[in-house]
Amino acid sequence: MQHVTLAAESRTNTGKGAARSLRREGKVPAVIYGHALASRPLTVEQRALGKVLELIGGEAALLDVSIDGAAPITALVREVQRNPVRRTDVIHLDLYAVVAGEPIEVEIPVHIIGTAEGVRNQGGVLDHHLHRILLKVLPGDIPDHIEIDVTNLTLGHAIHISDITVANGEIMNDASVSVVSVIMSRAEVAATPVVPAEGEPEVIKKGKGEEGEAGEEAAKGEAKPSAK
């Protein structure tokens, strides 16, 4: 887990107008809260924040947040809000203050490693359902990511939360949730013939040579005038 320092300043002006003014000045509005700490509005330099996020890769990370030059507060990056048009522009930052001996819940990204047997030799497709796992863990034990090796995963099978363990952490997701599976490709599904169920009559369409001609003969017979 990356652990870096970020300088911040207290702010008193809040609201959308104040936030827009800060962004024009090259600053990002932020807030820090948690562990008996009242929510405290902050500002951080856009450039400094960009470097920090680039360093930690945008993942959940611990920061030493120094507010107004005071002793740093250890905090978790809880949420990074970005401009929906220009994703490189951060518009707000949420920080959650933590204490070394107090476990917290944090979402950790899932990294898939290996090539599944069902993909490699059975014509299947890997379907990654759950991209982040909720983990209860001490701040100092937060992992950068959770690796899942799918090398032995075969067609029609899945890896569930119950199959995963994380050292020094407790997974909070439901044990039955599927994280990744190997499914049949759409092309294979489309090519699979439909077999009638047992006891179900098979419908056979007749060509013009059978049903069509018979219908024509019947029509001619109805049209024939009756003898007087």
C-alpha positions in Angstrom: 0.0 0.0 0.0 1.4 3.4 -1.1 1.7 5.9 1.8 2.5 9.5 0.8 2.1 13.0 2.1 -0.4 15.7 0.9 -0.4 19.3 2.1 -3.9 20.9 2.7 -5.3 24.1 4.0 -8.5 24.8 6.0 -11.3 26.7 4.2 -14.4 28.5 5.5 -16.2 29.2 2.2 -18.3 26.3 1.1 -20.9 25.7 -1.6 -20.8 25.4 -5.4 -19.8 29.0 -6.0 -16.8 28.8 -3.7 -15.8 25.5 -5.2 -15.8 26.9 -8.7 -13.7 29.8 -7.5 -11.1 27.5 -6.0 -10.9 25.4 -9.2 -10.2 28.6 -11.2 -7.3 29.2 -8.8 -5.9 25.8 -9.4 -7.1 24.3 -6.2 -9.4 21.4 -5.3 -12.1 21.4 -2.6 -11.7 18.5 -0.2 -13.1 17.3 3.1 -11.7 15.1 5.9 -13.8 13.3 8.5 -13.9 10.1 10.6 -12.7 8.7 13.9 -14.5 11.3 16.1 -13.2 14.0 13.8 -15.8 16.6 12.8 -16.1 17.1 9.0 -13.5 19.7 8.1 -13.5 21.5 4.7 -10.1 21.7 3.1 -8.4 22.8 -0.1 -5.4 21.1 -1.9 -3.3 22.2 -4.8 -4.5 20.6 -8.1 -0.9 19.9 -9.3 0.2 18.3 -6.0 -3.0 16.2 -5.8 -2.5 15.1 -9.4 1.1 13.9 -8.6 -0.2 12.0 -5.5 -3.0 10.2 -7.4 -0.6 9.3 -10.2 1.8 7.9 -7.6 -0.8 5.7 -5.9 -2.5 4.8 -9.2 -5.9 6.1 -8.1 -6.5 3.1 -5.8 -7.4 3.1 -2.1 -4.4 4.5 -0.3 -3.3 6.0 3.0 -2.0 9.6 3.0 -0.3 11.7 5.7 -2.4 14.9 5.4 -0.8 18.0 6.8 -3.4 20.7 7.5 -2.1 24.2 7.8 1.4 22.9 8.4 0.3 21.0 11.6 1.3 17.4 12.4 0.0 15.0 9.8 -3.3 13.1 10.1 -3.3 9.6 8.6 -6.3 9.4 6.2 -7.7 7.1 3.6 -8.6 8.3 0.1 -12.3 7.6 0.3 -13.5 9.1 -2.9 -12.1 11.1 -5.9 -14.7 12.9 -7.9 -13.6 13.8 -11.4 -14.9 16.0 -14.2 -17.2 13.7 -16.3 -15.9 15.3 -19.5 -12.2 15.7 -18.6 -11.4 12.7 -16.4 -8.0 14.1 -15.5 -9.6 17.0 -13.7 -10.4 16.3 -10.0 -13.3 18.3 -8.7 -13.5 17.0 -5.1 -11.6 14.8 -2.7 -13.0 12.9 0.3 -10.5 11.8 3.0 -11.3 9.5 5.9 -9.2 9.9 9.1 -8.0 6.6 10.5 -6.2 5.2 13.6 -3.5 2.5 13.4 -5.3 0.0 15.7 -8.8 0.6 14.5 -10.0 -1.6 11.5 -11.9 0.1 8.7 -13.9 -1.1 5.7 -12.4 -0.3 2.3 -13.1 -1.5 -1.3 -10.0 -3.1 -2.8 -9.6 -3.6 -6.6 -9.5 -7.2 -8.0 -6.6 -8.1 -10.3 -7.1 -11.3 -12.4 -3.9 -13.2 -13.2 -3.3 -16.2 -15.5 -5.3 -17.6 -18.5 -8.2 -19.8 -17.5 -8.2 -23.4 -18.7 -11.7 -22.9 -20.0 -10.5 -20.1 -22.2 -7.3 -21.6 -23.3 -8.5 -25.1 -24.2 -12.3 -25.2 -24.0 -13.4 -22.2 -26.2 -14.9 -20.3 -23.3 -14.9 -16.5 -22.4 -13.8 -15.1 -19.1 -16.6 -13.1 -17.4 -15.3 -10.8 -14.6 -18.3 -9.9 -12.5 -16.9 -8.2 -9.3 -14.2 -5.7 -9.8 -13.8 -4.5 -6.1 -14.0 -6.4 -2.9 -15.1 -4.9 0.5 -12.4 -5.6 3.1 -12.3 -5.0 6.8 -8.7 -4.5 7.7 -6.3 -2.4 9.9 -5.1 0.7 8.1 -1.5 -0.5 8.0 -2.6 -3.8 6.4 -4.6 -2.5 3.5 -3.4 -4.2 0.3 -3.0 -2.4 -3.1 -5.2 -5.1 -4.7 -6.4 -8.6 -4.4 -5.0 -11.1 -6.9 -7.2 -14.0 -8.2 -5.5 -16.7 -10.2 -7.9 -18.2 -12.8 -5.4 -20.6 -14.4 -7.3 -23.7 -13.4 -10.8 -22.3 -13.9 -12.7 -24.5 -16.4 -15.8 -23.8 -18.6 -19.0 -23.5 -16.7 -17.3 -22.9 -13.3 -16.7 -19.8 -11.2 -14.6 -18.4 -8.3 -16.8 -17.1 -5.5 -16.1 -14.9 -2.5 -16.0 -18.0 -0.4 -13.0 -19.2 -2.4 -10.9 -16.1 -1.6 -8.8 -15.3 1.5 -6.9 -12.2 2.3 -4.1 -12.1 4.9 -4.9 -9.9 7.9 -8.3 -9.0 6.5 -11.9 -10.0 6.6 -13.9 -10.0 3.3 -17.3 -8.4 3.9 -19.1 -9.4 0.7 -21.6 -12.3 0.7 -19.8 -15.6 0.4 -22.0 -16.8 -2.5 -21.2 -13.9 -4.8 -19.4 -14.9 -8.0 -16.2 -12.9 -8.7 -15.2 -14.4 -12.1 -16.3 -17.3 -14.2 -15.8 -18.9 -17.6 -18.9 -19.0 -19.8 -19.6 -20.3 -23.3 -19.0 -17.7 -26.0 -22.0 -16.2 -27.8 -20.9 -17.8 -31.1 -20.9 -21.2 -29.4 -24.3 -20.6 -27.9 -25.8 -19.5 -31.3 -24.4 -22.6 -33.0 -25.8 -25.0 -30.5 -28.8 -26.9 -32.1 -32.2 -26.8 -30.3 -33.2 -30.4 -29.3 -37.0 -30.9 -28.8 -37.9 -32.0 -25.2 -38.8 -35.6 -24.7 -42.4 -36.3 -25.7 -42.7 -33.0 -27.6 -43.7 -33.5 -31.2 -41.3 -32.2 -33.8 -42.9 -29.7 -36.2 -42.0 -30.3 -39.8 -42.7 -27.7 -42.4 -44.0 -29.0 -45.7 -42.9 -27.5 -49.0 -45.1 -26.5 -51.8 -44.7 -30.0 -53.3 -46.7 -31.5 -50.5 -48.9 -29.2 -48.5 -48.9 -26.4 -51.2 -50.0 -28.7 -54.0 -52.6 -30.4 -51.8 -54.1 -27.0 -51.0 -54.2 -26.1 -54.7 -56.1 -29.3 -55.6 -58.6 -28.7 -52.8 -59.2 -25.2 -54.0 -59.8 -26.4 -57.6 -62.3 -28.9 -56.3 -64.2 -26.3 -54.5 -64.3 -24.1 -57.5 -65.6 -26.8 -59.9 -69.3 -26.2 -60.8 -71.8 -28.8 -59.7 -73.4 -31.1 -62.4 -77.0 -30.3 -63.3 
